[in-house]
Amino acid sequence: MEDDVRPARRPVLAAAGITLGVAGVIGYFIVALHLGARFPSVRNDAIPNWIAVGIGLALSALALVRARRRVVPGLLLVLNVGVAAAFAAVLYVVPAMPPAPGPPIGAPAPTFALPDQNGRTVRLEDFRGAPLLLVFYRGHW
């Protein structure tokens, strides 16, 4: 009777693997979109999500190793590897931007004028010779 129960659990193990892998990927985007502005480390470091994806891959591989019929666990493992590869591409390949040319370090800043928080125009020349800290707000994520 134990042999009858164990084969039925193997597809469940493979399904749990792909479910965990997909949940890790989707969870990253949910957290990044809703909490990314407050917790940038969650957005920048997807370690918890990679752990979920890795455990999902391990479950899928374990299901394939234990299965007598390897078609369904094999397909789910291939799908899980594809999901992990797509996740890696979205995180590390797609957003890679070529370096933008800029002034060398130590070069004087070019002159510019911008409105301050009260709407008055402020020019960089107004602060020549005095220490100055410029803060540019990127805006909300």
C-alpha positions as CSV (number, residue, x, y, z in Angstrom):
1,M,0.0,0.0,0.0
2,E,2.9,2.3,0.7
3,D,4.0,2.0,-3.0
4,D,0.6,3.1,-4.1
5,V,0.8,6.3,-2.0
6,R,4.3,7.4,-2.9
7,P,3.9,7.6,-6.7
8,A,0.9,9.8,-6.3
9,R,2.9,12.2,-4.2
10,R,5.6,12.7,-6.8
11,P,3.6,14.8,-9.2
12,V,2.5,16.8,-6.1
13,L,6.2,17.4,-5.3
14,A,6.9,18.5,-8.8
15,A,3.8,20.8,-8.8
16,A,4.9,22.2,-5.4
17,G,8.3,22.9,-6.9
18,I,7.0,24.9,-9.8
19,T,4.4,26.7,-7.6
20,L,7.1,27.7,-5.2
21,G,9.4,28.9,-8.0
22,V,6.6,31.0,-9.6
23,A,5.5,32.3,-6.2
24,G,9.1,33.5,-5.5
25,V,9.2,35.4,-8.8
26,I,5.7,36.9,-8.4
27,G,6.4,37.7,-4.8
28,Y,9.4,39.8,-5.8
29,F,7.4,42.0,-8.1
30,I,4.6,42.4,-5.5
31,V,7.1,43.4,-2.8
32,A,9.1,45.6,-5.2
33,L,6.1,47.5,-6.4
34,H,4.4,47.9,-3.1
35,L,7.2,48.2,-0.6
36,G,10.2,49.1,-2.8
37,A,10.2,52.8,-2.0
38,R,10.2,52.1,1.7
39,F,12.5,49.2,1.7
40,P,15.0,49.5,-1.2
41,S,17.1,46.6,0.1
42,V,14.2,44.3,-0.7
43,R,13.9,45.7,-4.2
44,N,17.7,45.6,-4.8
45,D,18.4,42.2,-3.2
46,A,16.1,39.5,-4.2
47,I,17.7,37.0,-1.9
48,P,14.5,35.7,-0.2
49,N,12.9,35.3,-3.6
50,W,16.0,33.4,-5.0
51,I,15.7,31.1,-1.9
52,A,12.1,30.3,-2.8
53,V,13.0,29.8,-6.5
54,G,16.0,27.6,-5.5
55,I,13.9,25.5,-3.2
56,G,11.3,25.1,-5.9
57,L,14.0,24.0,-8.3
58,A,15.3,21.5,-5.7
59,L,11.7,20.1,-5.2
60,S,11.3,19.8,-9.0
61,A,14.6,18.0,-9.4
62,L,13.8,15.7,-6.4
63,A,10.4,14.8,-8.0
64,L,12.2,13.9,-11.3
65,V,14.7,11.8,-9.5
66,R,12.1,9.9,-7.5
67,A,9.6,9.5,-10.3
68,R,9.1,6.3,-12.3
69,R,7.3,8.1,-15.1
70,R,9.5,11.2,-15.7
71,V,7.6,13.0,-18.3
72,V,5.4,15.3,-16.1
73,P,8.1,16.0,-13.5
74,G,10.7,16.6,-16.3
75,L,8.4,19.1,-18.0
76,L,7.7,20.8,-14.7
77,L,11.5,21.0,-14.0
78,V,12.2,22.4,-17.4
79,L,9.4,25.0,-16.9
80,N,10.8,25.8,-13.5
81,V,14.3,26.3,-14.9
82,G,12.8,28.6,-17.6
83,V,11.0,30.7,-15.0
84,A,14.2,31.0,-13.0
85,A,16.2,32.0,-16.1
86,A,13.6,34.6,-17.1
87,F,13.7,36.0,-13.5
88,A,17.4,36.2,-13.7
89,A,17.2,38.0,-17.1
90,V,14.7,40.5,-15.8
91,L,16.7,41.3,-12.7
92,Y,20.3,41.3,-14.1
93,V,20.3,41.5,-17.9
94,V,17.4,43.6,-19.1
95,P,17.9,46.6,-16.8
96,A,21.6,46.8,-17.4
97,M,22.3,50.2,-18.7
98,P,25.5,51.2,-20.4
99,P,27.5,53.7,-18.4
100,A,26.6,57.3,-19.2
101,P,29.4,59.7,-19.8
102,G,29.8,62.4,-17.3
103,P,32.3,64.9,-16.1
104,P,35.4,63.5,-14.4
105,I,35.6,63.5,-10.7
106,G,36.9,66.9,-9.4
107,A,35.8,68.8,-12.4
108,P,33.9,72.0,-11.8
109,A,30.1,71.6,-12.2
110,P,28.6,73.3,-15.2
111,T,26.6,76.4,-14.6
112,F,22.8,75.9,-14.2
113,A,19.8,77.6,-12.7
114,L,16.8,75.7,-11.1
115,P,13.8,76.7,-9.1
116,D,14.0,76.0,-5.4
117,Q,11.1,74.7,-3.2
118,N,9.7,78.3,-3.0
119,G,9.8,78.8,-6.8
120,R,12.7,81.3,-6.7
121,T,15.5,80.7,-9.3
122,V,18.8,79.7,-7.8
123,R,22.0,79.8,-9.9
124,L,25.1,77.8,-9.1
125,E,27.2,80.9,-9.6
126,D,25.5,82.4,-6.5
127,F,27.4,79.9,-4.3
128,R,30.9,80.1,-5.9
129,G,33.6,79.9,-3.3
130,A,31.3,78.6,-0.5
131,P,30.7,75.0,0.5
132,L,27.6,73.7,-1.2
133,L,25.6,70.5,-1.0
134,L,23.3,69.8,-4.0
135,V,20.4,67.4,-3.5
136,F,18.5,66.3,-6.5
137,Y,15.3,64.4,-5.7
138,R,14.5,61.7,-8.2
139,G,10.9,61.5,-7.2
140,H,8.7,58.7,-6.1
141,W,9.4,55.2,-7.5
